[in-house]
Every structure is written in C-alpha cells, then in structure tokens.
Amino acid sequence: MGAVREPVLAALLLGKSAEAAERGTELVIAPDSELDDLNLDSRRVVTIVGNLIDNAIEAASRVEVHLRADADTFVIRVSDDGPGLPDPAAFGKGWTSKGDGRGLGLALVGQAVRQLGGTIEVAGSVFTVRLPL
C-alpha cells in the first residue's frame, strides 16, 4: 500500500482489502504498483477501481490490483482467478450474471472510462484501463 501515495485511492484500497478479507478473498496490490497524486477526477477513478475490485472479489478467491502512471498514462489492471467475463456486453447497463437488482457496476466503469477519455480491455478475467493524464 505504501507505493500508492494518491490519498483517495489508498483509502479505497485499504477499505477493499478489509472487505476482501471478510469474504475470504485475497486482495493483493502488485509489488510494482506506484502511484502519486493524479490530475484526474478522483470520483471517476474511484468508480472504476472500486467497481472492478468489487466484481473481482465476488467472482474469485484471489484478486490482484496493479496501478501505475507514467508521463502521460495511468494504467489500472485488476485480475482475478475467477472464470472471466463471459460477455462483452457486460459494460451495458443492466447486464449481470448475479441476479435481479444488479448490473450497474461495469456500466458505471465504462461510463467513467469514456468520460475520462480512456480505454478498457478485457481478456478473460484481466481488466486493463488506460486513462490519459
């Protein structure tokens, strides 16, 4: 956690780590993660990171989060040992594999990524978001 010096994201990760432990899921921050303060809308970044972690915690026993920024791009990668995303339409509002009253998380992620001018890629159970700085 010490490598994530962006205060809002550090707080989010601490909370998600406690939640994961309560559910019996291992949440790991990749050792090569490093992040200082970002010049991005923190509400949207929290929406992206928080929802990706929430979905991973529900689907898997181990979740890894990688956060890294270079000169012009902030990369968020959330991966887990679950079955992966079965349908690319999952970023549409209302899509869910978890029952009624669900299906907003990935839609909010997609919306926030678009609003920040970024991209999202999904390969099985690895979600990679790239946001311009």
Helices and strands as residue ranges (DSSP letters): H 7-23, E 26-29, H 42-59, E 62-69, E 73-80, G 88-91, H 105-115, E 119-123, E 126-132
